[in-house]
Amino acid sequence: MRCLAFIPVALSLATSAPAETVVTTRTIRAFEVISPDAIRLDPATVPGAYTDPSAVIGQEARVAIYPGRAVMEGSIGEPALIDRNQIVELIFSRSGLHIVTEGRALDRASAGERVRVMNLSSRTTLFGTVTESGQVTVAQE
């Protein structure tokens, strides 16, 4: 008769630190820049939520976020440099030609984003890209 011996195999399970989620301490209104006092870390795991406070501080809320709620990816972004209806400087440069005029922003936008702008001189609507200084560069499409 055969005797089967079972040899216990030790499984080493790495104990990981519990994940934390960034949650709000007060209501953050849409278009408000998030300050350090408006968030805290909560010892819970929420899929799709931020886990690093430094990734949230200084960003702009795209929607209202209520107290105790997790700050979800997609609900914040870079702060807008241009507001809707703001007068902006339009710049067109090509082959040595440099034209600067004024326009009215038709949307909110942050640096690097495309924005619709109405040229105040010709009343035509253009698309441009917001620069770091808040100007809009337009190009012939």
N, CA, C and O atoms as a MOPAC input file, in Angstrom:
PM7 MOZYME 1SCF
protein

 N      0.83800 1    -1.16500 1     0.00000 1
 C      0.00000 1     0.00000 1     0.00000 1
 C      0.88800 1     1.23500 1     0.00000 1
 O      1.87500 1     1.31100 1     0.73200 1
 N      0.51700 1     2.20200 1    -0.83700 1
 C      1.28700 1     3.43900 1    -0.91700 1
 C      0.75900 1     4.46700 1     0.05400 1
 O     -0.44500 1     4.58700 1     0.28200 1
 N      1.67500 1     5.19000 1     0.60800 1
 C      1.32100 1     6.27300 1     1.51300 1
 C      1.67000 1     7.59300 1     0.82700 1
 O      2.82800 1     7.86200 1     0.50900 1
 N      0.67100 1     8.38000 1     0.61600 1
 C      0.90300 1     9.69000 1     0.00400 1
 C      1.08700 1    10.70900 1     1.09500 1
 O      0.23400 1    10.89700 1     1.96200 1
 N      2.18500 1    11.33800 1     1.02800 1
 C      2.46200 1    12.35100 1     2.03800 1
 C      2.25700 1    13.72700 1     1.40500 1
 O      2.74900 1    14.00900 1     0.31200 1
 N      1.56100 1    14.52400 1     2.08000 1
 C      1.35100 1    15.89800 1     1.62000 1
 C      2.37100 1    16.79100 1     2.28600 1
 O      2.50500 1    16.81700 1     3.51000 1
 N      3.07200 1    17.50900 1     1.46700 1
 C      4.05300 1    18.43900 1     2.00100 1
 C      3.45100 1    19.83000 1     1.90600 1
 O      3.14200 1    20.30600 1     0.81400 1
 N      3.29100 1    20.46200 1     3.02000 1
 C      2.70500 1    21.80400 1     2.98000 1
 C      3.64300 1    22.77300 1     2.24800 1
 O      4.85000 1    22.81300 1     2.48700 1
 N      3.05200 1    23.52400 1     1.37600 1
 C      3.80200 1    24.52100 1     0.62400 1
 C      3.48700 1    25.87200 1     1.23100 1
 O      2.32700 1    26.26900 1     1.34900 1
 N      4.52100 1    26.55500 1     1.60400 1
 C      4.32700 1    27.86600 1     2.21100 1
 C      4.14600 1    28.90600 1     1.11800 1
 O      5.02100 1    29.11400 1     0.27700 1
 N      3.03600 1    29.52700 1     1.15100 1
 C      2.77500 1    30.61600 1     0.21200 1
 C      3.08300 1    31.92200 1     0.91800 1
 O      2.53400 1    32.23900 1     1.97300 1
 N      3.94400 1    32.63400 1     0.32000 1
 C      4.26400 1    33.91700 1     0.93800 1
 C      3.42600 1    34.98500 1     0.26200 1
 O      3.62700 1    35.31300 1    -0.90700 1
 N      2.51500 1    35.50000 1     0.99600 1
 C      1.66700 1    36.56900 1     0.49700 1
 C      2.23400 1    37.89000 1     0.98900 1
 O      2.33500 1    38.14000 1     2.19000 1
 N      2.59000 1    38.70400 1     0.05400 1
 C      3.14000 1    40.00100 1     0.42800 1
 C      2.01200 1    40.86400 1     0.96700 1
 O      0.96900 1    41.02800 1     0.33400 1
 N      2.23900 1    41.38900 1     2.10900 1
 C      1.22800 1    42.27200 1     2.67800 1
 C      1.47500 1    43.66900 1     2.14300 1
 O      2.50600 1    44.28600 1     2.41100 1
 N      0.53100 1    44.14000 1     1.40200 1
 C      0.67300 1    45.47900 1     0.84100 1
 C     -0.07200 1    46.47300 1     1.71600 1
 O     -1.05700 1    46.14900 1     2.37900 1
 N      0.42700 1    47.66100 1     1.69000 1
 C     -0.21200 1    48.71400 1     2.47000 1
 C     -1.57100 1    49.01600 1     1.85400 1
 O     -1.71800 1    49.00300 1     0.63200 1
 N     -2.55600 1    49.28500 1     2.68600 1
 C     -3.87800 1    49.57800 1     2.14200 1
 C     -3.82500 1    50.84900 1     1.27900 1
 O     -3.16300 1    51.82700 1     1.62600 1
 N     -4.52400 1    50.80500 1     0.17400 1
 C     -4.54300 1    51.95300 1    -0.73700 1
 C     -5.36400 1    53.07400 1    -0.12900 1
 O     -6.29100 1    52.84300 1     0.64800 1
 N     -5.00800 1    54.27800 1    -0.49500 1
 C     -5.72800 1    55.44500 1    -0.01400 1
 C     -6.30200 1    56.18800 1    -1.20700 1
 O     -5.76700 1    56.11500 1    -2.31300 1
 N     -7.38000 1    56.89500 1    -0.97900 1
 C     -8.07100 1    57.63400 1    -2.02500 1
 C     -8.17600 1    59.09200 1    -1.61300 1
 O     -8.40600 1    59.39800 1    -0.44300 1
 N     -8.00600 1    59.99300 1    -2.57500 1
 C     -8.15500 1    61.42600 1    -2.32200 1
 C     -9.64300 1    61.74900 1    -2.29700 1
 O    -10.36000 1    61.47800 1    -3.26000 1
 N    -10.10500 1    62.33400 1    -1.18700 1
 C    -11.50100 1    62.76100 1    -1.05100 1
 C    -11.54600 1    64.23200 1    -0.66300 1
 O    -10.56000 1    64.78500 1    -0.17400 1
 N    -12.67900 1    64.85300 1    -0.88000 1
 C    -12.82600 1    66.27800 1    -0.57700 1
 C    -13.27200 1    66.48100 1     0.87200 1
 O    -13.97500 1    65.65100 1     1.44900 1
 N    -12.84200 1    67.60900 1     1.43900 1
 C    -13.24500 1    67.95600 1     2.79900 1
 C    -14.38700 1    68.96100 1     2.80800 1
 O    -15.03600 1    69.17400 1     3.83200 1
 N    -14.62500 1    69.57800 1     1.65000 1
 C    -15.69700 1    70.56700 1     1.50300 1
 C    -16.15900 1    70.53200 1     0.05400 1
 O    -15.55500 1    69.85900 1    -0.78100 1
 N    -17.21700 1    71.25100 1    -0.23800 1
 C    -17.70000 1    71.31500 1    -1.62000 1
 C    -16.70800 1    72.08500 1    -2.47900 1
 O    -16.30600 1    73.19700 1    -2.13800 1
 N    -16.32300 1    71.48500 1    -3.58800 1
 C    -15.46100 1    72.14200 1    -4.56800 1
 C    -16.34200 1    72.42000 1    -5.77700 1
 O    -16.85500 1    71.49500 1    -6.40700 1
 N    -16.51100 1    73.67400 1    -6.09100 1
 C    -17.38500 1    74.05800 1    -7.19200 1
 C    -16.67600 1    73.87000 1    -8.53200 1
 O    -15.44700 1    73.85400 1    -8.60100 1
 N    -17.46100 1    73.72800 1    -9.58500 1
 C    -16.90300 1    73.60500 1   -10.93400 1
 C    -16.08100 1    74.85000 1   -11.24100 1
 O    -16.47900 1    75.95800 1   -10.88300 1
 N    -14.95500 1    74.68200 1   -11.89100 1
 C    -14.01100 1    75.72300 1   -12.29400 1
 C    -13.20100 1    76.29300 1   -11.12700 1
 O    -12.49100 1    77.28200 1   -11.30400 1
 N    -13.29400 1    75.69100 1    -9.94600 1
 C    -12.49900 1    76.12400 1    -8.79400 1
 C    -11.17000 1    75.38200 1    -8.79900 1
 O    -11.11900 1    74.18200 1    -9.06700 1
 N    -10.09800 1    76.10700 1    -8.50200 1
 C     -8.77900 1    75.47600 1    -8.39400 1
 C     -8.69100 1    74.82100 1    -7.02100 1
 O     -9.01800 1    75.44000 1    -6.00900 1
 N     -8.25300 1    73.58000 1    -6.99000 1
 C     -8.24400 1    72.79500 1    -5.75600 1
 C     -7.03900 1    73.14900 1    -4.89900 1
 O     -5.89900 1    73.09700 1    -5.35900 1
 N     -7.30200 1    73.50800 1    -3.65200 1
 C     -6.25400 1    73.88100 1    -2.70400 1
 C     -5.99500 1    72.71400 1    -1.74800 1
 O     -6.82400 1    71.81100 1    -1.63900 1
 N     -4.85400 1    72.72500 1    -1.05700 1
 C     -4.52100 1    71.60900 1    -0.14600 1
 C     -5.53800 1    71.39600 1     0.97400 1
 O     -5.73100 1    70.26500 1     1.42000 1
 N     -6.19400 1    72.47200 1     1.43700 1
 C     -7.15300 1    72.32200 1     2.53100 1
 C     -8.49300 1    71.73300 1     2.07600 1
 O     -9.34200 1    71.42900 1     2.91400 1
 N     -8.69500 1    71.56900 1     0.77600 1
 C     -9.96300 1    71.07100 1     0.25000 1
 C     -9.98300 1    69.55200 1     0.09200 1
 O    -11.02100 1    68.97800 1    -0.23700 1
 N     -8.82800 1    68.89000 1     0.32700 1
 C     -8.76600 1    67.43100 1     0.15000 1
 C     -8.05900 1    66.76200 1     1.31700 1
 O     -7.36600 1    67.41100 1     2.10000 1
 N     -8.24700 1    65.45500 1     1.41700 1
 C     -7.54900 1    64.63000 1     2.40100 1
 C     -7.46900 1    63.21800 1     1.84300 1
 O     -8.13400 1    62.89500 1     0.85900 1
 N     -6.65900 1    62.38300 1     2.46800 1
 C     -6.56900 1    60.97200 1     2.07400 1
 C     -7.50600 1    60.15100 1     2.94300 1
 O     -7.58200 1    60.34600 1     4.15600 1
 N     -8.21700 1    59.23400 1     2.30800 1
 C     -9.14000 1    58.35200 1     3.00400 1
 C     -8.63500 1    56.91600 1     2.82200 1
 O     -8.26100 1    56.54000 1     1.71100 1
 N     -8.61500 1    56.11400 1     3.87600 1
 C     -8.08100 1    54.75400 1     3.76200 1
 C     -9.05100 1    53.77800 1     3.08600 1
 O     -9.40500 1    52.74500 1     3.65300 1
 N     -9.46600 1    54.11700 1     1.89100 1
 C    -10.37000 1    53.25300 1     1.12200 1
 C     -9.86900 1    53.19300 1    -0.30900 1
 O     -9.09800 1    54.04400 1    -0.75200 1
 N    -10.31600 1    52.18600 1    -1.01100 1
 C     -9.94500 1    52.04800 1    -2.41200 1
 C    -11.17600 1    52.28300 1    -3.27000 1
 O    -12.17100 1    51.56600 1    -3.15700 1
 N    -11.10300 1    53.28400 1    -4.12300 1
 C    -12.19500 1    53.58600 1    -5.04700 1
 C    -11.61500 1    53.50400 1    -6.45400 1
 O    -10.76300 1    54.31800 1    -6.81200 1
 N    -12.05300 1    52.54500 1    -7.25600 1
 C    -11.52600 1    52.42200 1    -8.61500 1
 C    -11.76800 1    53.69200 1    -9.43100 1
 O    -12.87900 1    54.22200 1    -9.44800 1
 N    -10.73200 1    54.17300 1   -10.10100 1
 C    -10.85000 1    55.36100 1   -10.93600 1
 C    -10.64000 1    56.66900 1   -10.19700 1
 O    -10.76000 1    57.74100 1   -10.78900 1
 N    -10.32700 1    56.59600 1    -8.91000 1
 C    -10.10800 1    57.80300 1    -8.11700 1
 C     -8.61400 1    58.06900 1    -7.97400 1
 O     -7.79600 1    57.15900 1    -8.10800 1
 N     -8.26600 1    59.31900 1    -7.70100 1
 C     -6.87300 1    59.69600 1    -7.48600 1
 C     -6.40000 1    59.15600 1    -6.14100 1
 O     -7.16000 1    59.09300 1    -5.17500 1
 N     -5.11900 1    58.76500 1    -6.10000 1
 C     -4.52500 1    58.26600 1    -4.86100 1
 C     -3.38600 1    59.16200 1    -4.38600 1
 O     -2.87600 1    58.98800 1    -3.27900 1
 N     -2.98900 1    60.11800 1    -5.22000 1
 C     -1.87900 1    61.00400 1    -4.89500 1
 C     -2.38000 1    62.44700 1    -4.79900 1
 O     -2.81700 1    63.01000 1    -5.80300 1
 N     -2.32300 1    63.05600 1    -3.60500 1
 C     -2.80900 1    64.42400 1    -3.45600 1
 C     -2.06900 1    65.43100 1    -4.33300 1
 O     -2.66200 1    66.41900 1    -4.76500 1
 N     -0.78600 1    65.19700 1    -4.60300 1
 C     -0.03000 1    66.15500 1    -5.41400 1
 C     -0.52300 1    66.19300 1    -6.86300 1
 O     -0.28400 1    67.17200 1    -7.56900 1
 N     -1.19800 1    65.15000 1    -7.30600 1
 C     -1.76200 1    65.13600 1    -8.65400 1
 C     -3.06000 1    65.93200 1    -8.72900 1
 O     -3.53300 1    66.25000 1    -9.82000 1
 N     -3.63200 1    66.25300 1    -7.58000 1
 C     -4.92300 1    66.93600 1    -7.52500 1
 C     -4.77100 1    68.42100 1    -7.19000 1
 O     -5.48400 1    69.26100 1    -7.74000 1
 N     -3.84700 1    68.74100 1    -6.29200 1
 C     -3.66700 1    70.13000 1    -5.84400 1
 C     -3.21700 1    71.00300 1    -7.01400 1
 O     -2.28100 1    70.66100 1    -7.73700 1
 N     -3.89400 1    72.13000 1    -7.18500 1
 C     -3.57200 1    73.05700 1    -8.26100 1
 C     -4.34400 1    72.79900 1    -9.53800 1
 O     -4.26800 1    73.59100 1   -10.47800 1
 N     -5.09000 1    71.70000 1    -9.58800 1
 C     -5.91500 1    71.39600 1   -10.75600 1
 C     -7.27200 1    72.08300 1   -10.60000 1
 O     -7.63400 1    72.52000 1    -9.50800 1
 N     -8.00900 1    72.17100 1   -11.69200 1
 C     -9.31700 1    72.81900 1   -11.69900 1
 C    -10.41000 1    71.76100 1   -11.77700 1
 O    -10.33100 1    70.83400 1   -12.58300 1
 N    -11.43200 1    71.90600 1   -10.93300 1
 C    -12.55500 1    70.97400 1   -10.95500 1
 C    -13.39200 1    71.23500 1   -12.20300 1
 O    -13.74800 1    72.38100 1   -12.47600 1
 N    -13.70500 1    70.20800 1   -12.94800 1
 C    -14.55300 1    70.32400 1   -14.14100 1
 C    -16.02700 1    70.27300 1   -13.76200 1
 O    -16.88100 1    70.80700 1   -14.47000 1
 N    -16.31600 1    69.62200 1   -12.63400 1
 C    -17.68000 1    69.48300 1   -12.12100 1
 C    -17.63800 1    69.74500 1   -10.61700 1
 O    -16.56100 1    69.76700 1   -10.02100 1
 N    -18.79700 1    69.94300 1   -10.00400 1
 C    -18.84900 1    70.10300 1    -8.55400 1
 C    -18.53500 1    68.76500 1    -7.89400 1
 O    -19.02300 1    67.71900 1    -8.32200 1
 N    -17.70900 1    68.81100 1    -6.84100 1
 C    -17.36100 1    67.60400 1    -6.08700 1
 C    -17.75700 1    67.87300 1    -4.63100 1
 O    -17.29100 1    68.83700 1    -4.02300 1
 N    -18.60600 1    67.02500 1    -4.08700 1
 C    -19.17500 1    67.27200 1    -2.76800 1
 C    -18.33100 1    66.65800 1    -1.64800 1
 O    -17.54800 1    65.74200 1    -1.90100 1
 N    -18.48000 1    67.15100 1    -0.41300 1
 C    -17.65800 1    66.69500 1     0.71400 1
 C    -17.72300 1    65.18200 1     0.91400 1
 O    -18.79400 1    64.58000 1     0.85400 1
 N    -16.55600 1    64.58200 1     1.15300 1
 C    -16.47700 1    63.15800 1     1.40300 1
 C    -16.45800 1    62.30100 1     0.15100 1
 O    -16.31800 1    61.08100 1     0.24400 1
 N    -16.59400 1    62.90900 1    -1.01000 1
 C    -16.58600 1    62.15700 1    -2.27300 1
 C    -15.16600 1    62.02400 1    -2.79300 1
 O    -14.33400 1    62.90900 1    -2.59600 1
 N    -14.90100 1    60.91900 1    -3.45500 1
 C    -13.58900 1    60.68800 1    -4.05600 1
 C    -13.41500 1    61.60000 1    -5.26200 1
 O    -14.37000 1    61.88600 1    -5.98300 1
 N    -12.18000 1    62.05200 1    -5.47000 1
 C    -11.86400 1    62.86200 1    -6.64300 1
 C    -11.54200 1    61.88300 1    -7.77200 1
 O    -10.50500 1    61.21900 1    -7.75600 1
 N    -12.43400 1    61.80300 1    -8.74100 1
 C    -12.32300 1    60.82900 1    -9.81900 1
 C    -11.52200 1    61.38400 1   -10.98600 1
 O    -11.52200 1    62.58800 1   -11.24000 1
 N    -10.83500 1    60.47900 1   -11.69800 1
 C    -10.11300 1    60.86200 1   -12.90600 1
 C    -11.13300 1    61.39300 1   -13.90600 1
 O    -12.21600 1    60.82600 1   -14.05400 1
 N    -10.79400 1    62.46600 1   -14.58300 1
 C    -11.71300 1    63.08000 1   -15.53200 1
 C    -12.55900 1    64.18900 1   -14.92600 1
 O    -13.17100 1    64.97000 1   -15.65500 1
 N    -12.59800 1    64.26500 1   -13.59200 1
 C    -13.38900 1    65.32200 1   -12.96800 1
 C    -12.56000 1    66.57400 1   -12.69700 1
 O    -13.09300 1    67.59600 1   -12.26500 1
 N    -11.23800 1    66.48900 1   -12.95700 1
 C    -10.37400 1    67.65200 1   -12.78800 1
 C     -9.46400 1    67.77100 1   -14.00800 1
 O     -9.32300 1    66.82700 1   -14.78400 1
 N     -8.85200 1    68.94000 1   -14.16400 1
 C     -7.93500 1    69.14900 1   -15.27600 1
 C     -7.11900 1    70.41100 1   -15.06100 1
 O     -7.22100 1    71.06700 1   -14.02400 1
 N     -6.31400 1    70.73800 1   -16.04900 1
 C     -5.49300 1    71.94900 1   -15.96900 1
 C     -6.39400 1    73.18200 1   -15.83200 1
 O     -7.45600 1    73.23100 1   -16.45300 1
 N     -5.99500 1    74.17200 1   -15.03800 1
 C     -6.78900 1    75.38800 1   -14.91500 1
 C     -6.88600 1    76.13300 1   -16.25200 1
 O     -5.91900 1    76.21000 1   -17.01000 1
 N     -8.06500 1    76.67100 1   -16.51600 1
 C     -8.28800 1    77.41500 1   -17.75600 1
 C     -7.55500 1    78.75600 1   -17.69400 1
 O     -7.57200 1    79.43800 1   -16.66900 1
 N     -6.91700 1    79.12000 1   -18.79500 1
 C     -6.26300 1    80.42800 1   -18.90800 1
 C     -7.19200 1    81.43200 1   -19.57000 1
 O     -7.04800 1    82.64200 1   -19.39500 1
 N     -8.14900 1    80.91300 1   -20.33500 1
 C     -9.07700 1    81.76900 1   -21.07500 1
 C    -10.49800 1    81.38500 1   -20.70200 1
 O    -10.85800 1    80.20800 1   -20.70400 1
 N    -11.30600 1    82.40200 1   -20.37800 1
 C    -12.71500 1    82.18400 1   -20.08400 1
 C    -13.55700 1    82.53800 1   -21.29500 1
 O    -13.11700 1    83.27000 1   -22.18100 1
 N    -14.75600 1    82.01800 1   -21.32400 1
 C    -15.67600 1    82.33500 1   -22.40700 1
 C    -15.96200 1    83.83700 1   -22.40700 1
 O    -16.13900 1    84.43700 1   -21.34700 1
 N    -16.00800 1    84.43700 1   -23.58700 1
 C    -16.27500 1    85.86900 1   -23.82800 1
 C    -15.10300 1    86.76800 1   -23.45900 1
 O    -15.23100 1    87.98900 1   -23.54300 1
 N    -13.98500 1    86.21800 1   -23.05800 1
 C    -12.81200 1    87.02200 1   -22.74300 1
 C    -12.17200 1    87.52100 1   -24.03200 1
 O    -12.12300 1    86.80200 1   -25.03000 1
 N    -11.68200 1    88.76500 1   -24.00300 1
 C    -10.95100 1    89.32500 1   -25.13800 1
 C     -9.52200 1    88.76800 1   -25.07500 1
 O     -8.84600 1    88.86600 1   -24.05100 1
 N     -9.08400 1    88.18300 1   -26.19200 1
 C     -7.75800 1    87.56800 1   -26.24500 1
 C     -6.97900 1    88.12200 1   -27.43100 1
 O     -7.55200 1    88.68900 1   -28.36200 1
 N     -5.68000 1    87.94900 1   -27.37800 1
 C     -4.80900 1    88.35700 1   -28.47500 1
 C     -4.65500 1    87.19100 1   -29.44000 1
 O     -4.21900 1    86.10700 1   -29.05400 1
 N     -5.02100 1    87.42600 1   -30.71300 1
 C     -4.87500 1    86.41800 1   -31.75400 1
 C     -3.57500 1    86.66300 1   -32.49000 1
 O     -3.26600 1    87.79900 1   -32.84700 1
 N     -2.81000 1    85.60600 1   -32.71900 1
 C     -1.52900 1    85.73200 1   -33.40400 1
 C     -1.49100 1    84.75700 1   -34.56800 1
 O     -1.74200 1    83.56300 1   -34.40600 1
 N     -1.16900 1    85.29000 1   -35.75600 1
 C     -0.97400 1    84.47000 1   -36.94400 1
 C      0.42800 1    84.74100 1   -37.44800 1
 O      0.77600 1    85.89000 1   -37.71900 1
 N      1.23800 1    83.70200 1   -37.57800 1
 C      2.60700 1    83.84000 1   -38.09700 1
 C      2.85000 1    82.77800 1   -39.14400 1
 O      2.59300 1    81.59300 1   -38.93000 1
 N      3.36300 1    83.23600 1   -40.30900 1
 C      3.71000 1    82.28200 1   -41.36000 1
 C      4.61800 1    82.96900 1   -42.37400 1
 O      4.30900 1    84.05000 1   -42.87600 1
 N      5.72000 1    82.33200 1   -42.66000 1
 C      6.67200 1    82.79000 1   -43.69200 1
 C      7.01900 1    84.27400 1   -43.56200 1
 O      6.99800 1    85.00600 1   -44.55100 1
 N      7.33000 1    84.70500 1   -42.37900 1
 C      7.72500 1    86.09400 1   -42.17200 1
 C      6.56800 1    87.04800 1   -41.94300 1
 O      6.78900 1    88.18200 1   -41.51900 1
 N      5.34400 1    86.62500 1   -42.21000 1
 C      4.16100 1    87.45800 1   -41.97200 1
 C      3.71400 1    87.25000 1   -40.53200 1
 O      3.54800 1    86.11400 1   -40.08800 1
 N      3.52200 1    88.33700 1   -39.80800 1
 C      3.13800 1    88.26900 1   -38.39700 1
 C      1.96400 1    89.22600 1   -38.19000 1
 O      2.12900 1    90.44200 1   -38.28400 1
 N      0.77500 1    88.67800 1   -37.90800 1
 C     -0.42500 1    89.49800 1   -37.70000 1
 C     -0.90000 1    89.29500 1   -36.26900 1
 O     -1.01700 1    88.16600 1   -35.79200 1
 N     -1.17500 1    90.41400 1   -35.58700 1
 C     -1.70400 1    90.37100 1   -34.22400 1
 C     -2.98200 1    91.19500 1   -34.20500 1
 O     -2.99200 1    92.33700 1   -34.66300 1
 N     -4.06700 1    90.62100 1   -33.67500 1
 C     -5.34100 1    91.32300 1   -33.56000 1
 C     -6.07900 1    90.80300 1   -32.33700 1
 O     -5.59700 1    89.90400 1   -31.64900 1
 N     -7.24500 1    91.36600 1   -32.07100 1
 C     -8.02600 1    90.94300 1   -30.91400 1
 C     -9.15100 1    90.01800 1   -31.33700 1
 O     -9.67900 1    90.11300 1   -32.44500 1
 N     -9.50500 1    89.12200 1   -30.43000 1
 C    -10.61400 1    88.21200 1   -30.66000 1
 C    -11.36300 1    87.97400 1   -29.36700 1
 O    -10.89600 1    88.32900 1   -28.28500 1
 N    -12.52700 1    87.37000 1   -29.49400 1
 C    -13.34500 1    87.03000 1   -28.32400 1
 C    -13.40700 1    85.51200 1   -28.23000 1
 O    -13.81200 1    84.84100 1   -29.17900 1
 N    -13.00400 1    84.97700 1   -27.08700 1
 C    -13.03000 1    83.52600 1   -26.88000 1
 C    -14.47600 1    83.04600 1   -26.78700 1
 O    -15.29000 1    83.64000 1   -26.08100 1
 N    -14.78200 1    81.98700 1   -27.49100 1
 C    -16.13400 1    81.43200 1   -27.48200 1
 C    -16.26400 1    80.23300 1   -26.55100 1
 O    -17.35300 1    79.68400 1   -26.38700 1
 N    -15.14600 1    79.82500 1   -25.94000 1
 C    -15.12100 1    78.70200 1   -24.99500 1
 C    -14.05300 1    78.95600 1   -23.93600 1
 O    -13.23700 1    79.86800 1   -24.07100 1
 N    -14.06500 1    78.13800 1   -22.87600 1
 C    -12.99000 1    78.14200 1   -21.88100 1
 C    -11.90800 1    77.20700 1   -22.37600 1
 O    -12.20100 1    76.20900 1   -23.03500 1
 N    -10.65700 1    77.51900 1   -22.06500 1
 C     -9.56200 1    76.63600 1   -22.48600 1
 C     -8.33000 1    76.87100 1   -21.63400 1
 O     -8.11700 1    77.95800 1   -21.09800 1
 N     -7.52000 1    75.81700 1   -21.52100 1
 C     -6.24900 1    75.91800 1   -20.81500 1
 C     -5.11600 1    75.83800 1   -21.82600 1
 O     -5.35200 1    75.62100 1   -23.01400 1
 N     -3.89800 1    76.01100 1   -21.36100 1
 C     -2.73200 1    76.01200 1   -22.24500 1
 C     -2.66000 1    74.71200 1   -23.04200 1
 O     -2.80100 1    73.61900 1   -22.49300 1
 N     -2.43700 1    74.85400 1   -24.34600 1
 C     -2.32100 1    73.69500 1   -25.21800 1
 C     -3.62500 1    73.21100 1   -25.81300 1
 O     -3.61100 1    72.38200 1   -26.72200 1
 N     -4.74800 1    73.70200 1   -25.33000 1
 C     -6.04500 1    73.27900 1   -25.85600 1
 C     -6.46700 1    74.14300 1   -27.04200 1
 O     -6.07800 1    75.30500 1   -27.15800 1
 N     -7.27000 1    73.54400 1   -27.91400 1
 C     -7.84500 1    74.29600 1   -29.02800 1
 C     -9.07300 1    75.03800 1   -28.52900 1
 O     -9.81100 1    74.54600 1   -27.67600 1
 N     -9.28200 1    76.23400 1   -29.07600 1
 C    -10.41200 1    77.05100 1   -28.65700 1
 C    -10.98200 1    77.76900 1   -29.87500 1
 O    -10.24700 1    78.14100 1   -30.79000 1
 N    -12.28900 1    77.95600 1   -29.87800 1
 C    -12.93500 1    78.75700 1   -30.92100 1
 C    -12.85500 1    80.22300 1   -30.51100 1
 O    -13.11400 1    80.57500 1   -29.36000 1
 N    -12.49200 1    81.07300 1   -31.47600 1
 C    -12.34000 1    82.50300 1   -31.20900 1
 C    -12.95000 1    83.27500 1   -32.36300 1
 O    -12.79100 1    82.89900 1   -33.52500 1
 N    -13.65500 1    84.36300 1   -32.04000 1
 C    -14.19200 1    85.23300 1   -33.08000 1
 C    -13.25700 1    86.42200 1   -33.25300 1
 O    -12.98900 1    87.14700 1   -32.29500 1
 N    -12.76100 1    86.62600 1   -34.46500 1
 C    -11.93000 1    87.78000 1   -34.79100 1
 C    -12.83500 1    89.00700 1   -34.72200 1
 O    -13.84300 1    89.07200 1   -35.42600 1
 N    -12.48700 1    89.97500 1   -33.88200 1
 C    -13.34300 1    91.14600 1   -33.69800 1
 C    -13.35000 1    92.07300 1   -34.90600 1
 O    -14.31300 1    92.81300 1   -35.10300 1
 N    -12.30500 1    92.04800 1   -35.71000 1
 C    -12.24200 1    92.90900 1   -36.89600 1
 C    -13.11200 1    92.37300 1   -38.02400 1
 O    -13.87500 1    93.12500 1   -38.63100 1
 N    -13.00500 1    91.08900 1   -38.30600 1
 C    -13.71800 1    90.51200 1   -39.45100 1
 C    -14.98200 1    89.75400 1   -39.06200 1
 O    -15.76500 1    89.37600 1   -39.93300 1
 N    -15.19300 1    89.52800 1   -37.76800 1
 C    -16.33900 1    88.76700 1   -37.25300 1
 C    -16.35700 1    87.30100 1   -37.72800 1
 O    -17.40900 1    86.66200 1   -37.72000 1
 N    -15.21800 1    86.78300 1   -38.13100 1
 C    -15.14000 1    85.37300 1   -38.52600 1
 C    -14.72300 1    84.52400 1   -37.32500 1
 O    -14.01800 1    84.99400 1   -36.43300 1
 N    -15.16400 1    83.28400 1   -37.31900 1
 C    -14.81800 1    82.37200 1   -36.24100 1
 C    -13.63100 1    81.52200 1   -36.66200 1
 O    -13.62500 1    80.93500 1   -37.74400 1
 N    -12.63500 1    81.46300 1   -35.80200 1
 C    -11.40300 1    80.72700 1   -36.06100 1
 C    -11.17200 1    79.71500 1   -34.95100 1
 O    -11.77300 1    79.79700 1   -33.88000 1
 N    -10.29800 1    78.76500 1   -35.22100 1
 C     -9.81300 1    77.86300 1   -34.18000 1
 C     -8.35700 1    78.18600 1   -33.93200 1
 O     -7.60000 1    78.44300 1   -34.86800 1
 N     -7.96900 1    78.17400 1   -32.67800 1
 C     -6.58000 1    78.43200 1   -32.33700 1
 C     -6.16500 1    77.60700 1   -31.14300 1
 O     -6.97400 1    76.91000 1   -30.53100 1
 N     -4.89200 1    77.69900 1   -30.82200 1
 C     -4.32800 1    76.97300 1   -29.68600 1
 C     -3.87500 1    77.97800 1   -28.63500 1
 O     -3.20200 1    78.95800 1   -28.95600 1
 N     -4.23900 1    77.73800 1   -27.39500 1
 C     -3.88500 1    78.63100 1   -26.29200 1
 C     -2.42200 1    78.41400 1   -25.92400 1
 O     -1.97400 1    77.28000 1   -25.75200 1
 N     -1.68500 1    79.51600 1   -25.80700 1
 C     -0.28100 1    79.45000 1   -25.39100 1
 C     -0.19600 1    79.56700 1   -23.87000 1
 O     -1.19200 1    79.86200 1   -23.20800 1
 N      0.99000 1    79.33600 1   -23.32200 1
 C      1.20000 1    79.44300 1   -21.87100 1
 C      0.92300 1    80.84900 1   -21.35500 1
 O      0.56700 1    81.02400 1   -20.18900 1
 N      1.08700 1    81.86200 1   -22.22500 1
 C      0.86900 1    83.25200 1   -21.80500 1
 C     -0.57500 1    83.70500 1   -21.98800 1
 O     -0.89500 1    84.85800 1   -21.70100 1
 N     -1.46000 1    82.81500 1   -22.46500 1
 C     -2.87500 1    83.16900 1   -22.61600 1
 C     -3.21900 1    83.75600 1   -23.97200 1
 O     -4.35500 1    84.18300 1   -24.17800 1
 N     -2.27900 1    83.79200 1   -24.90000 1
 C     -2.57200 1    84.24700 1   -26.25300 1
 C     -3.10700 1    83.05500 1   -27.04900 1
 O     -3.00500 1    81.90700 1   -26.61800 1
 N     -3.67600 1    83.34800 1   -28.21100 1
 C     -4.18400 1    82.28100 1   -29.07500 1
 C     -3.47400 1    82.36500 1   -30.40900 1
 O     -3.54000 1    83.38600 1   -31.09300 1
 N     -2.79700 1    81.29400 1   -30.77700 1
 C     -2.14900 1    81.24000 1   -32.08200 1
 C     -3.08500 1    80.54500 1   -33.05500 1
 O     -3.60900 1    79.46800 1   -32.77200 1
 N     -3.28900 1    81.17600 1   -34.20800 1
 C     -4.16100 1    80.61000 1   -35.22000 1
 C     -3.33400 1    80.24000 1   -36.43700 1
 O     -2.30700 1    80.85900 1   -36.71600 1
 N     -3.78100 1    79.24000 1   -37.14800 1
 C     -3.07600 1    78.78500 1   -38.34100 1
 C     -4.08700 1    78.55000 1   -39.44300 1
 O     -5.25300 1    78.26000 1   -39.17600 1
 N     -3.64900 1    78.67400 1   -40.65500 1
 C     -4.51000 1    78.43400 1   -41.79800 1
 C     -4.77800 1    76.94600 1   -41.87600 1
 O     -3.84400 1    76.14500 1   -41.83800 1
 N     -6.04400 1    76.56500 1   -41.98600 1
 C     -6.41400 1    75.14600 1   -42.00300 1
 C     -6.63400 1    74.67600 1   -43.41400 1
 O     -6.95300 1    73.50700 1   -43.63300 1

